Structures are given as structure tokens and as C-alpha cells.
């Protein structure tokens, strides 16, 4: 079984009727080439996982890093992407994310 298939499994506590939400926090372009974004996203889509992508730091001023966030995030990506200047900025996103996630349920 591939890594992307190991999340949100019932035998690991996932409820079959629950909305699945994944929050990815990254501080730059991926260096992990073992699993491509396409493979990971395809696995998430097969399981109907909503994906939020949060870019931390100035790395997301580049077009390539911004495109990676767009690939990671569910569509429309503008609703599922956030950027903060530093990790301390994550606490400011907490309320906004909480509202979005609770609205899904």
C-alpha cells in the first residue's frame, strides 16, 4: 500500500461518514521526490479529502512554490490556500480555518 493510501482509514479510527480534511503546512518547495504531488493528490481525491495548503515564509513569493500550493490545495484553490510570513502567523489563521472547516460539517 502506498503512503498516500494510509491516511483516513477506518481501522485507524476514521469514521466512514466524516468529512476528511487535510491541512498541509510547508515552508518551501518540496525536496521529497519519492512520491510525486500527482500521486499524493490522486490518493487524496480517491478518498474525497479536502486539502488546505498553508505556505509559511517568503519562499511563496516565487511562482513555482505558489504553483505547488495550488496543486496541493483542493479546488477552487483560492478557497483552500493561505500564506503567512512566519510560523508565528499560524495562530492568526487558526480562527479562519476553524470557521471554514466547521462550515463544511
C-alpha positions as CSV (number, residue, x, y, z in Angstrom):
1,X,0.0,0.0,0.0
2,X,1.3,3.4,-0.9
3,X,1.9,6.1,1.7
4,X,-1.0,8.3,0.4
5,X,-3.4,5.4,1.0
6,X,-2.5,5.1,4.7
7,X,-4.4,8.2,5.9
8,X,-8.1,8.3,6.9
9,X,-8.5,4.5,7.2
10,X,-11.4,3.1,9.3
11,X,-9.1,0.6,11.0
12,X,-7.1,3.6,12.2
13,X,-10.1,5.4,13.6
14,X,-11.5,7.3,10.6
15,X,-15.3,7.4,10.6
16,X,-16.8,6.4,7.2
17,X,-19.3,9.2,7.3
18,X,-17.0,12.0,8.4
19,X,-15.7,14.8,6.2
20,X,-12.0,14.3,5.7
21,X,-9.8,17.4,5.9
22,X,-6.1,17.6,5.5
23,X,-4.0,20.7,6.3
24,X,-0.6,20.8,4.7
25,X,1.9,23.4,6.2
26,X,5.0,23.9,4.2
27,X,7.9,26.3,4.3
28,X,9.1,25.9,0.8
29,X,9.3,23.8,-2.4
30,X,9.2,20.1,-1.9
31,X,12.5,18.2,-1.8
32,X,10.8,14.8,-1.4
33,X,10.9,13.1,-4.8
34,X,9.8,9.7,-3.6
35,X,6.1,10.5,-4.0
36,X,5.0,13.0,-6.6
37,X,2.4,15.6,-6.0
38,X,0.3,14.0,-8.6
39,X,0.4,10.6,-6.8
40,X,-0.4,12.2,-3.4
41,X,-3.2,14.3,-4.8
42,X,-4.7,11.4,-6.7
43,X,-4.8,9.3,-3.5
44,X,-6.4,12.2,-1.6
45,X,-9.0,12.7,-4.3
46,X,-9.9,9.0,-4.3
47,X,-10.7,9.4,-0.6
48,X,-12.6,12.7,-1.0
49,X,-10.1,14.5,1.2
50,X,-10.4,18.3,1.3
51,X,-7.0,19.8,1.3
52,X,-5.8,23.2,2.7
53,X,-2.3,24.3,1.8
54,X,-0.5,26.8,4.0
55,X,2.7,28.4,2.8
56,X,5.0,29.8,5.5
57,X,7.7,32.4,4.8
58,X,8.9,34.4,1.8
59,X,9.6,31.2,-0.3
60,X,6.0,31.6,-1.6
61,X,6.8,34.7,-3.4
62,X,8.2,32.5,-6.2
63,X,5.9,31.3,-8.9
64,X,7.0,27.6,-8.6
65,X,6.3,27.5,-4.8
66,X,2.9,29.2,-5.3
67,X,2.0,26.6,-8.0
68,X,2.9,23.8,-5.6
69,X,0.4,25.2,-3.1
70,X,-2.2,25.3,-5.9
71,X,-1.5,21.7,-6.7
72,X,-1.8,20.6,-3.1
73,X,-5.0,22.5,-2.3
74,X,-8.5,21.4,-3.2
75,X,-10.3,23.4,-5.9
76,X,-11.0,26.2,-6.2
77,X,-7.5,26.7,-4.8
78,X,-8.2,30.3,-3.9
79,X,-10.5,29.0,-1.2
80,X,-8.0,26.5,0.2
81,X,-4.7,28.3,0.1
82,X,-3.3,30.6,2.9
83,X,0.1,32.3,3.2
84,X,1.8,33.6,6.3
85,X,5.1,35.4,6.7
86,X,6.4,33.2,9.6
87,X,5.3,30.2,11.7
88,X,4.1,32.7,14.4
89,X,1.5,33.8,11.8
90,X,-0.2,30.4,12.0
91,X,-2.0,31.4,15.2
92,X,-3.8,34.2,13.3
93,X,-5.1,31.6,10.8
94,X,-6.5,29.3,13.4
95,X,-9.9,31.1,13.7
96,X,-10.3,31.5,9.9
97,X,-9.5,27.8,9.3
98,X,-11.8,26.7,12.2
99,X,-14.7,28.6,10.7
100,X,-14.1,27.1,7.2
101,X,-13.8,23.6,8.5
102,X,-16.8,23.8,10.7
103,X,-18.8,25.2,7.8
104,X,-18.0,22.1,5.9
105,X,-19.5,19.8,8.6
